[in-house]
Amino acid sequence: MENKEKIALKVIKQLIDNHLCDYQGLDLDSFLIGKNSYIDSIDIVGSITFLEEELDKNEVYDIDLFDTLFEKEELSFRQLVDLLIDLIKIK
C-alpha cells in the first residue's frame, strides 16, 4: 500500500479533477461542504461514494465517510485530506 498521506491527497485530487470537473476553479482550499461550498448536494453525496470507491482501489477498506463528513459544519478539500489521513491511520 502507498503512503497514507499520498493516498489521501491522490484520491482528493482525483475527486476534484475527475468527479467534480464541472465545477470551475476547485482546488484544495475550496469547500466541499458548508456555507462556502457551491457544490450541489447530489454531487456531494456522489463525491462521498467516489472517495470510498477510490480508497477501496488503494486497499483502504471499511471507511464510512458519510456520517463523518456531515458531522462537520464546513470542510475544505485540504481539511478532507487531513481527515482521510486520520481515518486511514485508524484502519
C-alpha positions as CSV (number, residue, x, y, z in Angstrom):
1,M,0.0,0.0,0.0
2,E,1.2,3.5,-0.7
3,N,1.9,6.0,2.0
4,K,-1.3,7.1,3.7
5,E,-0.7,10.8,3.0
6,K,-0.1,10.1,-0.7
7,I,-3.3,8.0,-0.9
8,A,-5.4,10.7,0.7
9,L,-4.0,13.5,-1.5
10,K,-4.3,11.4,-4.6
11,V,-8.0,10.5,-4.1
12,I,-8.9,14.1,-3.3
13,K,-7.1,15.3,-6.4
14,Q,-9.0,12.7,-8.5
15,L,-12.2,13.8,-6.9
16,I,-11.6,17.4,-7.9
17,D,-10.1,16.7,-11.3
18,N,-12.4,13.9,-12.5
19,H,-15.6,13.7,-10.5
20,L,-16.2,17.4,-9.8
21,C,-14.6,18.7,-13.1
22,D,-17.8,20.6,-14.0
23,Y,-17.2,23.0,-11.1
24,Q,-14.6,25.5,-12.3
25,G,-11.8,26.7,-10.1
26,L,-11.9,24.0,-7.4
27,D,-8.7,23.4,-5.5
28,L,-7.6,22.2,-2.1
29,D,-8.7,25.4,-0.5
30,S,-12.3,25.2,-1.9
31,F,-15.0,23.8,0.3
32,L,-16.8,20.5,-0.2
33,I,-19.5,21.2,2.4
34,G,-20.6,24.2,4.4
35,K,-21.7,27.8,3.7
36,N,-18.7,28.5,1.4
37,S,-19.4,25.5,-0.8
38,Y,-21.1,25.9,-4.1
39,I,-21.3,22.1,-4.9
40,D,-24.8,20.7,-5.3
41,S,-26.0,18.3,-2.6
42,I,-26.3,15.4,-5.0
43,D,-22.7,15.9,-6.1
44,I,-21.6,15.9,-2.5
45,V,-23.3,12.6,-1.9
46,G,-21.8,11.3,-5.2
47,S,-18.4,12.6,-4.1
48,I,-18.6,10.5,-0.9
49,T,-19.3,7.4,-2.9
50,F,-16.5,8.2,-5.3
51,L,-14.0,8.7,-2.4
52,E,-15.0,5.4,-0.8
53,E,-14.5,3.5,-4.1
54,E,-11.2,5.2,-4.8
55,L,-10.0,4.3,-1.2
56,D,-11.0,0.7,-1.8
57,K,-9.0,0.7,-5.1
58,N,-6.0,1.8,-3.0
59,E,-6.5,-1.1,-0.5
60,V,-8.1,1.2,2.2
61,Y,-11.3,-0.6,3.2
62,D,-14.2,-0.1,5.5
63,I,-14.1,3.7,5.9
64,D,-17.6,5.2,6.1
65,L,-17.3,8.8,5.2
66,F,-20.9,9.8,5.1
67,D,-21.6,10.3,8.8
68,T,-18.0,11.5,9.4
69,L,-18.3,14.3,6.8
70,F,-21.7,15.6,7.9
71,E,-20.6,15.9,11.5
72,K,-18.6,18.9,10.2
73,E,-20.2,22.3,9.7
74,E,-17.8,23.2,7.0
75,L,-15.0,21.2,5.3
76,S,-12.5,22.2,2.6
77,F,-10.8,19.7,0.4
78,R,-7.5,20.4,2.3
79,Q,-9.2,19.6,5.6
80,L,-10.7,16.5,3.9
81,V,-7.2,15.3,3.0
82,D,-6.2,15.6,6.7
83,L,-9.4,13.8,7.8
84,L,-8.7,10.9,5.4
85,I,-5.2,10.6,6.7
86,D,-6.5,10.3,10.2
87,L,-9.2,7.8,9.2
88,I,-6.7,5.7,7.3
89,K,-4.3,5.6,10.3
90,I,-7.1,4.2,12.4
91,K,-7.7,1.3,10.0
